[in-house]
Amino acid sequence: MDFGMMLKLGGIWAKFSKNHPKFPNFVKVVQKNGLKADTILDIKITYPDGNVVDSNLKITESDLKLFEELKQLKK
């Protein structure tokens, strides 16, 4: 990734963090603890009209391998 793109993404993240101040800490905790097999990931979306959509998944060893491969692609 070139330097200009890194600066642009940094600015976007800074604005996002300002708008959603609790989220960066959440990300830091997840990064610190990492994801482990059998971790449950819950996702819930509440739309302005009150409609709710939610789901969850249990992280598997193959998911962890996929995440690791994706990290390697980033380098």
C-alpha positions as CSV (number, residue, x, y, z in Angstrom):
1,M,0.0,0.0,0.0
2,D,1.4,3.4,-0.9
3,F,2.0,6.2,1.5
4,G,-0.8,8.4,0.1
5,M,-3.3,5.6,0.5
6,M,-2.2,5.0,4.1
7,L,-2.7,8.7,4.9
8,K,-6.1,8.7,3.3
9,L,-7.2,5.6,5.2
10,G,-5.8,7.1,8.4
11,G,-8.0,10.2,7.9
12,I,-11.1,8.1,7.2
13,W,-10.4,6.0,10.3
14,A,-9.9,9.2,12.4
15,K,-13.3,10.5,11.3
16,F,-15.0,7.2,11.9
17,S,-13.4,6.9,15.4
18,K,-14.6,10.4,16.2
19,N,-18.2,9.6,15.1
20,H,-18.1,6.2,17.0
21,P,-15.8,6.6,20.0
22,K,-16.5,3.2,21.6
23,F,-15.7,1.2,18.5
24,P,-11.9,1.7,18.3
25,N,-11.5,0.4,21.9
26,F,-13.6,-2.7,20.9
27,V,-11.3,-3.3,18.0
28,K,-8.2,-2.9,20.2
29,V,-9.5,-5.5,22.7
30,V,-10.3,-8.0,19.9
31,Q,-6.9,-7.5,18.4
32,K,-5.2,-7.9,21.8
33,N,-7.2,-11.1,22.7
34,G,-7.3,-12.4,19.1
35,L,-10.0,-14.8,17.9
36,K,-9.9,-18.4,19.0
37,A,-11.7,-21.4,17.8
38,D,-15.1,-21.8,19.4
39,T,-15.4,-18.0,19.9
40,I,-19.0,-16.9,19.1
41,L,-19.4,-13.8,16.9
42,D,-22.9,-12.2,17.3
43,I,-24.1,-9.6,14.7
44,K,-27.2,-7.5,15.1
45,I,-28.5,-4.8,12.8
46,T,-31.4,-2.5,14.0
47,Y,-32.8,-0.5,11.2
48,P,-34.4,3.0,11.7
49,D,-37.9,1.5,11.3
50,G,-37.2,-0.9,14.2
51,N,-36.7,-4.0,12.0
52,V,-33.9,-6.2,13.5
53,V,-31.8,-8.8,11.7
54,D,-29.3,-10.8,13.7
55,S,-27.1,-13.8,13.3
56,N,-24.1,-15.5,15.0
57,L,-21.4,-17.9,14.1
58,K,-18.8,-20.0,15.9
59,I,-15.3,-19.4,14.7
60,T,-13.6,-22.6,13.5
61,E,-10.0,-23.6,13.0
62,S,-10.5,-23.4,9.2
63,D,-11.8,-19.8,9.7
64,L,-8.7,-18.9,11.6
65,K,-6.5,-20.4,8.8
66,L,-8.5,-18.3,6.3
67,F,-7.9,-15.1,8.4
68,E,-4.2,-15.9,8.6
69,E,-4.0,-16.4,4.8
70,L,-5.8,-13.1,4.3
71,K,-3.3,-11.4,6.5
72,Q,-0.4,-12.8,4.4
73,L,-2.0,-11.3,1.2
74,K,-2.0,-7.9,2.8
75,K,1.8,-8.0,3.2
